[in-house]
């Protein structure tokens, strides 16, 4: 391990302690101290602040942080980035202009903010638009500023249909699109399907690609799109349009199958309905992309999250059975649900040691 890597890891541990304690002043001291200690600003942004933010998400999923603590930690990290940006001396603009934006409906803005600050450090002019940018407003901005590229960030796969429309609209203005974030898959497997020009696994890779030179401009006007399975049938459309009804049907069916739900508190009922809504949303996205792994991956992650909170993850199986009953006439839906049931059953089965 190099000296720089060790130094960044040590700073990340100290920053973690500060944000978990809710101590914004100490967090700022750690970050500014890392700069004074010889770490360059890009390393501090990506390998200290970025590393801590990833740990925040993982610790929330493991039920080691409450929702309030996760929000507070994220807010401190965002303000720490502002402190660093106000302190460090950036080079003069010597490269092109990049618009950095989140997909509409995406509230996790810190990854995009980190990319924006790194691009500024590399000499780009950056328009950082922040979280949840509606596509029409993004397109208006592109028309008025004429950037060399758009960097589009998304962390939730349920935003992929919206991301697809946004990518197509950006390219229709003649602006190439770089995408990144967990929404596009750990290997970027949805990028080609949605027609983006470049996928970057992280902010450093995105900055590296943009730094090598301008991306080719797509042709303006109509853009042909790759084949998407949902265009050949109505399954995605029907599920997305009736998602509210499906959630109600699943909740009612679970009440009949799980007697313990009769004694749920109002808060437990609310959380159950929210979980079912997430299941339907991810299922609809799996239909849009025709990707079984998208849905099964979400379910196994959800099972881990529920288990960490003492909620029986086995309740997901009857929910899948009820959803299959509601969608019995939809062959692609049944295929995805069968695969999800099999994978979840294996994940929930006790091992030989148990």
C-alpha positions in Angstrom: 0.0 0.0 0.0 1.4 3.4 -1.0 2.0 6.2 1.4 -0.7 8.3 -0.3 -3.2 5.4 0.0 -2.4 4.9 3.7 -2.7 8.6 4.4 -6.1 8.8 2.6 -7.3 5.7 4.5 -6.3 7.2 7.8 -8.0 10.5 7.0 -11.1 8.6 5.9 -11.3 6.9 9.3 -11.0 10.2 11.1 -13.7 11.8 8.9 -15.9 8.8 9.5 -15.7 9.3 13.3 -16.5 13.0 12.9 -19.5 12.5 10.7 -21.0 9.7 12.8 -20.6 12.0 15.8 -22.3 14.8 13.9 -19.3 17.0 14.4 -19.1 19.2 11.3 -16.3 21.4 12.6 -14.1 18.4 13.3 -15.0 16.9 9.9 -13.9 20.1 8.2 -10.6 20.0 10.2 -9.9 16.5 9.0 -10.4 17.4 5.4 -8.5 20.7 5.4 -5.8 19.0 7.5 -5.5 16.3 4.8 -4.8 19.0 2.3 -2.2 20.6 4.6 -0.6 17.2 5.1 0.1 16.8 1.5 -2.9 15.0 -0.1 -4.0 16.6 -3.3 -7.6 17.8 -3.4 -8.8 15.2 -5.9 -7.6 12.4 -3.6 -9.3 14.0 -0.6 -12.6 14.3 -2.5 -12.6 10.8 -3.9 -10.6 8.7 -1.5 -11.6 10.4 1.7 -15.0 12.0 1.4 -16.2 9.6 -1.3 -15.0 6.6 0.7 -16.8 7.8 3.8 -20.0 8.4 1.9 -19.9 4.9 0.5 -19.5 3.6 4.1 -22.4 5.7 5.2 -24.7 3.8 2.7 -23.3 0.4 3.7 -23.7 1.1 7.4 -27.3 2.3 7.0 -28.1 -0.9 5.0 -26.6 -3.0 7.9 -28.8 -1.1 10.4 -25.8 0.5 12.1 -27.0 4.0 11.3 -30.5 5.4 11.5 -32.1 7.3 8.6 -31.5 10.5 10.6 -27.8 9.7 11.1 -27.4 8.8 7.4 -28.9 12.1 6.4 -26.8 14.1 8.9 -23.6 12.4 7.8 -24.4 13.1 4.1 -25.2 16.7 4.9 -21.9 17.1 6.7 -20.0 15.5 3.8 -21.7 18.0 1.4 -20.7 20.9 3.5 -17.2 19.6 3.9 -16.9 19.5 0.1 -18.0 23.1 0.0 -15.3 24.0 2.5 -12.7 22.2 0.5 -13.9 23.9 -2.8 -13.7 27.3 -1.1 -10.1 26.7 0.1 -8.3 25.0 -2.7 -6.9 27.0 -5.6 -8.3 25.7 -8.9 -6.4 26.0 -12.2 -7.7 28.4 -14.8 -10.2 27.0 -17.3 -8.2 25.3 -20.0 -10.6 22.6 -21.2 -14.2 22.4 -22.3 -17.5 22.9 -20.6 -19.3 20.0 -18.9 -22.8 19.9 -17.5 -23.1 17.6 -14.4 -26.6 16.6 -13.4 -28.6 14.0 -11.6 -31.4 12.1 -13.3 -34.9 13.4 -12.6 -36.1 11.7 -9.3 -32.5 11.1 -8.1 -31.9 12.8 -4.7 -28.4 11.3 -4.1 -26.5 14.2 -5.4 -23.1 13.9 -3.6 -21.5 11.6 -6.3 -22.4 14.1 -9.0 -21.0 16.9 -6.8 -17.7 15.1 -6.3 -17.4 14.7 -10.1 -18.1 18.3 -10.6 -15.4 19.4 -8.2 -12.9 17.0 -9.7 -13.6 18.3 -13.2 -13.0 21.9 -12.0 -9.7 20.8 -10.5 -8.7 19.5 -13.9 -9.4 22.8 -15.7 -13.0 22.3 -17.0 -15.8 24.8 -16.8 -18.5 23.0 -15.0 -22.3 23.7 -14.7 -23.4 21.6 -11.7 -27.2 21.3 -11.7 -27.6 19.1 -8.6 -30.3 16.6 -7.6 -33.5 15.8 -9.4 -33.3 17.8 -12.6 -36.3 17.5 -14.8 -35.3 16.6 -18.4 -37.0 19.7 -20.0 -35.1 22.0 -17.8 -31.8 20.2 -18.5 -32.5 20.4 -22.3 -33.2 24.1 -22.0 -29.9 24.5 -20.2 -28.0 22.6 -22.9 -29.5 24.8 -25.6 -28.5 28.0 -23.8 -24.9 26.9 -22.8 -23.8 24.4 -25.5 -21.6 22.2 -23.3 -19.2 19.6 -24.7 -20.8 16.8 -22.7 -23.4 16.0 -20.1 -22.4 13.8 -17.1 -25.6 12.2 -15.8 -25.7 10.5 -12.4 -28.1 7.9 -11.1 -28.0 5.6 -8.1 -31.4 4.0 -8.2 -32.2 1.5 -11.0 -35.9 2.6 -10.9 -34.8 5.8 -12.6 -33.5 4.0 -15.7 -36.6 4.7 -17.8 -36.3 8.4 -17.0 -32.6 8.2 -17.6 -33.2 6.7 -21.0 -35.6 9.5 -22.1 -33.1 12.1 -20.8 -30.1 10.5 -22.6 -32.1 10.5 -25.9 -33.2 14.1 -25.4 -29.6 15.3 -24.7 -28.2 13.5 -27.7 -30.9 15.0 -29.9 -29.4 18.5 -29.0 -26.0 17.2 -30.3 -24.5 16.8 -26.8 -22.8 13.5 -25.9 -23.7 11.8 -22.6 -21.5 10.2 -20.0 -23.4 8.2 -17.4 -22.4 6.8 -14.0 -23.8 5.5 -10.7 -25.2 2.3 -9.3 -28.4 2.6 -11.4 -26.5 1.6 -14.6 -25.3 -1.7 -13.1 -21.9 -2.5 -11.5 -20.6 -3.4 -14.9 -22.5 -0.6 -16.8 -24.6 -3.3 -18.4 -27.6 -1.0 -19.1 -25.5 1.7 -20.8 -25.6 0.2 -24.3 -29.3 -0.7 -23.9 -30.1 2.9 -23.1 -27.8 4.4 -25.7 -25.4 6.5 -23.6 -22.1 7.5 -25.3 -19.8 6.6 -22.3 -20.1 4.7 -19.0 -17.8 5.5 -16.2 -17.6 3.2 -13.1 -16.6 6.1 -10.8 -15.9 9.8 -10.8 -12.2 9.4 -11.4 -12.8 7.3 -14.5 -15.3 9.8 -15.8 -12.8 12.7 -15.3 -10.1 10.6 -17.0 -12.2 9.9 -20.1 -13.3 13.5 -20.4 -9.7 14.7 -20.0 -8.5 12.6 -22.9 -10.3 14.9 -25.4 -13.8 15.8 -26.6 -16.4 13.1 -27.1 -17.8 12.7 -30.6 -21.0 14.7 -31.1 -24.1 12.7 -31.8 -26.2 13.8 -34.8 -28.9 16.3 -34.0 -32.5 15.6 -34.5 -34.0 12.1 -34.3 -31.8 9.5 -32.7 -32.4 5.8 -33.4 -32.6 3.8 -30.2 -31.6 0.2 -29.5 -34.3 -2.4 -29.3 -36.0 -2.5 -25.9 -38.1 -5.5 -25.0 -40.9 -3.3 -23.5 -41.5 -1.9 -27.0 -42.6 -5.3 -28.2 -45.4 -5.8 -25.6 -47.4 -3.9 -23.0 -46.1 -5.5 -19.9 -44.0 -2.7 -18.6 -46.7 -0.1 -19.5 -49.4 -2.1 -17.8 -47.3 -2.7 -14.6 -46.1 0.9 -14.3 -49.6 2.4 -14.9 -51.3 0.1 -12.4 -48.5 0.1 -9.8 -50.7 1.7 -7.1 -53.4 -1.0 -7.6 -50.8 -3.7 -7.5 -49.4 -2.5 -4.2 -52.9 -2.5 -2.7 -53.5 -6.0 -4.0 -50.2 -7.3 -2.5 -50.9 -5.6 0.8 -54.4 -7.1 1.0 -53.1 -10.5 0.0 -50.3 -10.5 2.6 -52.8 -9.6 5.3 -54.7 -12.8 4.6 -51.5 -14.9 4.5 -49.7 -13.4 7.4 -51.9 -13.2 10.5 -49.3 -11.2 12.4 -50.0 -8.2 10.2 -53.3 -7.7 12.0 -51.4 -6.3 15.0 -49.0 -4.1 13.0 -48.7 -0.5 14.2 -49.6 2.3 11.8 -45.8 2.9 11.3 -45.3 -0.8 10.5 -48.2 -0.7 8.0 -46.7 2.4 6.3 -43.2 0.7 6.1 -44.8 -2.4 4.6 -46.7 -0.4 2.0 -43.5 1.5 1.1 -41.5 -1.8 0.8 -44.2 -3.2 -1.5 -44.1 -0.1 -3.6 -40.3 -0.4 -4.0 -40.7 -4.0 -5.1 -43.3 -3.1 -7.8 -41.1 -0.2 -9.0 -38.0 -2.4 -9.3 -40.0 -5.1 -11.0 -41.4 -2.6 -13.5 -37.8 -1.5 -14.3 -36.8 -5.1 -14.7 -39.5 -5.4 -17.3 -38.3 -2.2 -19.0 -34.8 -3.6 -19.3 -35.8 -7.3 -19.5 -33.1 -8.0 -16.9 -33.8 -10.7 -14.4 -30.7 -9.9 -12.3 -31.9 -6.3 -11.7 -34.9 -7.6 -9.8 -33.3 -10.5 -8.1 -30.4 -8.4 -7.0 -32.8 -5.8 -5.5 -34.7 -8.6 -3.6 -31.7 -10.2 -2.1 -30.4 -6.8 -1.0 -33.8 -6.0 0.5 -33.8 -9.4 2.3 -30.4 -8.4 3.9 -31.8 -5.0 4.9 -34.9 -6.5 6.4 -33.0 -9.1 8.2 -30.7 -6.5 9.7 -33.8 -4.8 11.1 -35.3 -8.0 12.5 -38.1 -8.1 9.9 -38.8 -11.7 8.5 -37.3 -11.5 5.0 -39.3 -14.7 4.2 -42.4 -12.5 3.8 -41.0 -11.5 0.4 -41.8 -14.9 -1.0 -45.6 -14.7 -0.6 -45.4 -11.1 -2.0 -43.8 -12.6 -5.1 -46.4 -15.3 -5.3 -49.2 -12.7 -5.1 -47.6 -10.6 -7.8 -47.3 -13.6 -10.0 -51.0 -14.3 -9.5 -51.9 -10.7 -10.5 -49.7 -10.9 -13.6 -50.5 -14.5 -14.6 -51.1 -13.5 -18.3 -47.8 -11.7 -18.7 -45.1 -14.2 -19.8 -42.0 -12.0 -19.3 -43.3 -11.0 -15.9 -43.8 -14.6 -14.9 -40.3 -15.5 -16.1 -38.7 -12.7 -14.0 -40.8 -13.5 -11.0 -39.9 -17.2 -11.2 -36.2 -16.4 -11.4 -36.5 -14.1 -8.4 -38.4 -16.6 -6.3 -35.8 -19.3 -7.0 -32.9 -17.0 -6.2 -34.5 -15.6 -3.0 -35.4 -19.1 -1.8 -31.8 -20.1 -2.2 -30.6 -16.9 -0.4 -33.0 -17.5 2.5 -32.4 -21.3 2.9 -30.2 -22.2 5.9 -26.8 -23.5 5.1 -25.4 -26.9 6.1 -24.0 -25.5 9.3 -27.4 -24.2 10.4 
